[in-house]
Amino acid sequence: MSATLTPRNPHATTDRHDTASPEDQAILWDLEERFWTEGADSARKMTAKDAVFIFPYPAGILQGGDLWRDKNVAQRWRAIEMTDRYLAIRGVIAVLAYRVAAERGSDPVHVALCSSTYLKDGAAWLRMAHQETPALAEPH
């Protein structure tokens, strides 16, 4: 079974063997944006208890309660822009990939390439994994 890429990038390719409904696509992208901008309590509700996140140094690899104890993870961003969006879905598993520019406080703009994996648990999508790789502010 092949995964479907639902590109927001005109140069991406699409293989339509397994597709997310437009409703699920909207829900997943909304969850991802809310994860960045809403409070830690909201993010905790959208995340599976055994989720694994990989952040740039110094946070590193975090799982479970450690996700919410790290001040760099628990603090939300005031503004984000997600570009180069892709969505791959196979059954009850969805993977989102995108480029983000995020701002909070007086910190420099955080630019990263990200991926998040979600599992559909009943009617709810829960985030199982997230990774951020620092990127240059402007793609080359």
N, C-alpha and C positions, 0 to 999 in steps of 0.2 A: 504494500500500500504506500503510495507516495504522499508526501506532505504538500499542502497548498501554500504557496506564498501569495499573500495579498499585499501587493506593493503599493506604497504611496510615492514610489519613485518611478518615473516613467521609463527608466532604463532596466528595471527588474523584470525577471521572467516569472511566469505563472504556470503551474502544473495543477490542473483542476481534477484531482481524483478524490479528494476529501476536503470539503469546504465548511467554513464557519458561516453560520447564518449572519446576515447583516446585523441582527440584534446582538449576537454574541461578539461580533467584531467591535461594535460600539461599546458594549459593556467592558470588554477587555481593555480597550484604549482608555476608557474613562477610569477604570480601576488603576491603571498604570499612572495616569496623571495625578489622581487623588493620592496615590501612595507618596508621591513627591511633595505634594502641597498641603495635605491635611495633617492633623496632629498624629502623634505616635499611637494614641488609642485607636484611631480609625485605621491606621496602617496595620496594627496588631490584629484587628478583626478580619482584615483581608488576607492575612498570611497564615499558612499552615503552621502548626506548632513545631514541626520538625524541619522547617525551611532552612536552607543554607544560602547565605549571601556571601559574595566575594567583593570586597571593596579595596580601593587603592590603600597603600600604606598611609597611616599606621593601623587602620582598622583591621585589614586582612580578612581572613575567613571567619565568619560568625554563624552561629546556629542557636536556635531556641531563644532563651532569655537574654543571651549575650547581645542579640540584635538590638534590644531596646535599652541596654545599659551603656552602650558606646555613645558618647555625646554627639559625635559626627553623624551617626545613623539616626538617632532619635529626634534630632532637630530637623524640622521641616524647612523647605525652601519657600521663599515668598513668590518667586516667579520662575517658570520653566518654559522652554520651547523644545518640542520633540520634532525632529525632522528625519528624513530617510527611513521612514517606518516600514517594517515588514511584519507580517503575521504568518506563521506556519501552524497548521493544526492537523492533528491526527486523532480522531476519536475524542476522548475526554482530556487530551493534553494539547495545550497551546503554547507556542513560543513567540514572544514579541522581541524584535530587535529594532534599535533606533539610535539616533544621535541626540544627545540632550545638551542644552545650555541652561544652567540653573544658577539662580542668584539667591543669596540670603545675607542679611546684614551688610557689613562692610567687606566681607570676603570677596576675593576675586571670583569672576564667573567660573563656575565648574563646568567644563566641557568633557563629555565622555561618550564612548560607544557602550551601549547597554544591551543586555538581554534579560528577559524574565520568562520563567516557565510557570504556567498555571495548570492546575488540575481541576476539572469540573467535578465537584463533590455534591451530588444531588443537583440542586438548581443553582448553586453558588460556585463561582470560580475562586479558587484560593491560590495565592502565590506560593510556589514551592521552592523557587530558586531565583536569584538575581545576581548579575555580575556587572561591574562597571570597570571599563578600561579607559584611563585618561586619554584624551585626544587633543590635538591642536585646535585652537579656536577656529581656524579656517581650514577646510579640507583642501588638499593640493590636487 
